[in-house]
């Protein structure tokens, strides 16, 4: 017997269905079937460097949060910041914008 599909798998299948017929059958417009569909796909898998916060330097000014183009920085339970590495691309903008150098880019270990 086949296993039941998860809710995420069902949504992904439904969103990708119009694309299966081939690109020539797509209408000439941007197709947005529902907002925030990137939540179903982890986009940080190809990153080379990841941001690491030095908790002793971080003053939680949140400039990293403001400048993060992916919106993957959030406020941690200790009042500082944390990064959702499932979506972080490793661009380093957060480290560049941190006024105290509390974020360093460290080579990703796979």
C-alpha positions in Angstrom: 0.0 0.0 0.0 1.2 3.5 -0.7 2.0 5.9 2.0 -0.1 9.0 2.6 1.5 12.2 1.2 2.4 14.9 3.7 0.6 18.2 3.5 3.8 19.8 2.1 4.1 17.2 -0.6 0.5 17.7 -1.6 0.9 21.5 -1.8 4.2 21.1 -3.8 2.5 18.7 -6.2 -0.5 21.1 -6.7 1.8 24.1 -7.3 4.0 22.3 -9.8 1.1 20.7 -11.7 0.7 23.6 -14.2 4.4 23.5 -15.0 4.3 19.8 -16.0 2.6 20.5 -19.4 5.7 22.3 -20.6 6.6 26.0 -20.7 5.0 26.6 -24.0 1.5 26.1 -22.5 2.1 28.7 -19.7 0.3 32.0 -20.0 2.4 35.1 -20.7 2.4 36.4 -17.2 3.9 35.8 -13.8 2.2 32.8 -12.1 1.7 33.1 -8.4 -0.6 30.4 -7.2 -0.3 31.3 -3.5 2.1 33.4 -1.4 5.2 32.2 0.5 5.6 29.0 -1.6 9.4 29.1 -1.0 8.6 27.8 2.5 8.1 24.4 0.9 11.6 24.4 -0.6 14.8 24.8 1.4 16.9 27.2 -0.5 20.1 27.3 1.7 21.5 24.0 0.5 24.1 25.4 -1.8 25.6 27.9 0.5 29.4 27.9 0.9 29.7 30.1 4.0 27.3 30.5 6.9 26.9 33.4 9.4 28.0 32.8 13.0 27.1 35.3 15.7 29.5 36.1 18.6 27.1 36.5 21.4 29.6 38.5 23.5 29.7 41.2 20.8 26.1 41.3 19.6 24.1 44.2 20.9 20.9 43.2 19.0 20.8 46.4 16.9 19.1 44.3 14.3 20.9 45.9 11.3 21.6 42.3 10.1 17.8 41.7 10.2 17.1 44.8 8.2 19.6 44.1 5.5 19.1 40.3 5.1 17.7 39.9 1.6 16.2 36.5 2.4 14.5 37.4 5.7 16.1 34.4 7.4 17.4 36.3 10.5 15.1 36.4 13.5 15.2 37.4 17.2 16.5 34.6 19.4 15.3 33.7 22.8 18.4 35.4 24.4 17.4 38.7 22.7 20.1 38.5 20.0 19.7 37.2 16.6 19.6 33.7 15.0 19.7 32.6 11.4 17.4 30.0 9.7 20.1 28.1 7.8 17.4 26.3 5.8 17.0 29.5 3.8 20.2 31.5 4.3 22.2 31.7 1.1 25.5 32.7 2.8 25.7 36.1 1.0 27.5 37.7 3.9 25.5 41.0 3.9 24.6 40.5 7.6 28.3 40.2 8.5 29.2 43.2 6.4 26.5 45.4 7.9 27.1 44.4 11.6 28.7 47.5 13.2 30.5 45.5 15.9 31.7 42.6 13.8 29.6 40.2 15.8 28.8 38.1 12.7 31.5 36.2 10.9 31.1 34.1 7.8 32.5 30.6 8.4 33.0 28.0 5.7 30.2 25.5 5.6 31.1 22.0 6.6 29.3 19.3 4.7 
